[in-house]
Amino acid sequence: MAGKEQQKDLLTRLSDVGEEALSRVAGSPATARLLGGMRERLDDVQKKVRGLDALEKRVAKLEKRVDELSKPKRAAAATRTRASATKPATTRPATRKKPSS
């Protein structure tokens, strides 16, 4: 039993030492600066990611518009061709200038 009690005592001591070390590290100014810089970077990344959502929506709209514009418009082209074929060619009569006297 003495061995188990001694082992628990050793584990307790190790646990206490570890907690103290962590508290010292967490309380140091270097850690505060590091975490502050990381928070700033995290904020920047979050802003950029939010901006990507808006850009993705705009790209989707533009892609849809390009698809619509790139489709061949056969009805309009056929109408123009038939219309120009049925119209008679109009010519203007030539007007002569009167000779100056």
Secondary structure as UniProt FT lines:
FT   HELIX           2..27
FT   HELIX           29..70
FT   HELIX           74..86
//
